[in-house]
């Protein structure tokens, strides 16, 4: 998955209007994520003018309905090389639906996503949308997708945004550790390992019911279900 500069992922941000009375947007948060990951990458690999930082925010798109989202998802992205793309959806949500000017059901979303081959995973910064039923509908209908992440409960906007950023920070840069000598970044390779690490690194993720669903040989697994199961086993011991 690595290409010549060592970058593994590109994040494409798709945002719907949150409220007619307000102008909240996730864009500056991802711009800061891009700056921070560039700084981390440069510190690891040396500052060179011909080596840009990790292009964490590759493209930012505003969508209003299913047709607009489809056109944006299917657009050609130059400069991707062998990097995997992650689609991040910033919008309101409810059971089985994400909200823009017009709501988009998970069935309609499944049909939009099914032919796509260039996305590694999906992350929904939306309330109530990503539960096991949604994950199974989308992953079963989209054989090229490897994972889907998000929240199964209502989520306060800022707390959810912080959780989202922590996930991508860990995925792109790894975990920051400061031993007795030099500080360093400890890489985390798989998205599901990042999600499992989140429950310790950012404890509010447990209360927000954040989970990443991914494929195994037997079934679709949930990091939250695994975390709860491990906690129950530890209590019984």
SVG drawing of the C-alpha trace seen along z (x, -y; Angstrom):
<svg xmlns="http://www.w3.org/2000/svg" viewBox="-35 -31 52 49">
<polyline fill="none" stroke="black" stroke-width="0.4" points="0.0,0.0 3.0,-2.3 4.1,-4.4 7.4,-6.1 7.0,-8.8 5.8,-6.3 2.3,-7.8 -0.4,-5.2 -3.7,-7.1 -5.6,-10.0 -8.7,-11.3 -11.5,-12.8 -13.9,-14.9 -17.5,-15.1 -19.5,-17.5 -23.2,-18.4 -24.6,-21.7 -25.1,-21.1 -27.6,-23.8 -29.3,-26.7 -28.6,-29.0 -24.9,-28.2 -21.8,-27.8 -20.0,-24.9 -17.5,-23.0 -15.0,-20.3 -12.6,-21.7 -10.3,-23.7 -9.9,-20.7 -8.7,-18.6 -6.4,-21.4 -4.8,-21.3 -4.6,-17.5 -2.8,-17.9 -0.3,-20.4 0.4,-18.2 0.9,-15.0 3.2,-16.9 5.3,-18.0 5.4,-14.5 6.4,-13.0 9.1,-15.6 10.6,-15.0 10.8,-11.3 12.2,-11.5 14.1,-14.8 13.1,-18.1 13.4,-18.2 11.9,-20.6 11.1,-17.8 9.3,-15.7 5.9,-17.1 4.1,-16.1 1.3,-13.5 -1.5,-14.8 -4.1,-14.1 -6.7,-16.4 -6.6,-15.5 -10.0,-17.0 -12.9,-18.8 -16.4,-18.6 -19.8,-19.9 -22.8,-17.7 -26.5,-18.3 -28.1,-15.1 -27.4,-11.6 -26.7,-12.7 -24.1,-15.3 -22.5,-12.8 -22.3,-10.2 -20.7,-12.6 -18.1,-13.6 -17.3,-10.0 -16.8,-9.0 -14.6,-12.0 -11.1,-11.2 -8.4,-12.0 -5.0,-12.9 -1.8,-12.1 -3.3,-9.2 -0.7,-6.7 -1.0,-3.6 -2.3,-5.3 -5.7,-4.1 -8.5,-6.6 -10.7,-7.0 -14.0,-8.8 -15.0,-10.9 -18.7,-12.0 -19.5,-15.0 -23.2,-15.3 -26.2,-14.8 -27.4,-11.2 -30.2,-9.1 -31.0,-5.4 -30.4,-4.2 -30.1,-7.7 -27.5,-10.4 -28.8,-13.9 -28.0,-16.6 -30.5,-18.9 -32.1,-15.6 -31.7,-12.5 -29.8,-9.6 -30.8,-6.1 -28.2,-3.4 -29.8,-1.4 -29.3,-4.3 -25.8,-4.8 -25.0,-1.1 -26.0,-1.3 -23.8,-4.4 -20.8,-2.8 -21.1,0.7 -19.2,0.2 -16.4,-1.8 -13.0,-0.1 -10.7,-2.9 -11.8,-3.4 -10.3,-1.4 -12.8,-2.5 -15.5,-4.8 -15.8,-7.0 -19.1,-8.7 -18.9,-11.7 -22.7,-11.4 -25.0,-10.5 -26.8,-7.2 -25.9,-5.9 -23.1,-3.3 -24.5,-0.2 -24.1,3.4 -27.1,3.4 -25.7,0.4 -22.2,1.9 -23.5,5.3 -25.7,3.6 -22.9,1.5 -20.0,4.0 -22.0,6.8 -23.0,4.7 -19.5,3.2 -17.0,6.0 -14.0,3.7 -14.5,1.8 -12.6,3.2 -14.1,1.2 -16.7,-1.3 -16.5,-3.4 -18.7,-5.8 -21.2,-6.1 -24.4,-4.2 -25.7,-6.9 -26.3,-10.6 -23.0,-12.4 -22.2,-16.0 -20.6,-17.8 -17.3,-18.8 -16.8,-15.6 -17.4,-13.6 -15.0,-15.9 -12.3,-15.3 -12.8,-11.5 -12.6,-11.6 -9.4,-13.6 -7.8,-11.3 -8.6,-8.3 -7.0,-9.8 -4.1,-11.1 -3.3,-7.6 -3.8,-6.1 -1.6,-8.6 1.1,-9.3 0.8,-6.6 0.8,-6.9 2.9,-9.6 5.1,-8.2 7.6,-9.9 10.0,-7.5 12.8,-8.6 15.0,-9.6 13.6,-10.7 10.0,-11.1 8.8,-9.1 5.8,-8.0 4.8,-4.4 3.2,-3.3 -0.2,-1.4 -0.7,0.5 -4.3,1.6 -7.4,-0.7 -9.1,1.9 -6.0,1.7 -6.3,-2.1 -10.0,-1.8 -9.2,0.6 -6.4,-1.7 -8.9,-4.6 -10.8,-3.2 -7.7,-3.8 -6.2,-6.8 -9.4,-8.7 -11.8,-7.2 -14.9,-9.3 -15.0,-7.1 -16.5,-4.4 -19.3,-6.6 -19.9,-7.9 -20.3,-4.2 -17.7,-4.6 -16.9,-1.4 -15.1,-0.2 -16.6,2.7 -14.2,4.8 -14.2,8.1 -12.7,11.3 -12.8,14.7 -16.0,15.7 -18.0,12.5 -18.0,8.8 -16.4,7.8 -16.9,4.7 -14.1,3.2 -16.6,2.0 -18.0,5.4 -14.5,6.8 -13.6,4.2 -16.8,4.8 -16.2,8.6 -12.7,8.3 -13.8,6.0 -16.5,8.6 -13.9,11.4 -11.6,9.4 -14.3,8.7 -15.2,12.4 -11.6,13.4"/>
</svg>
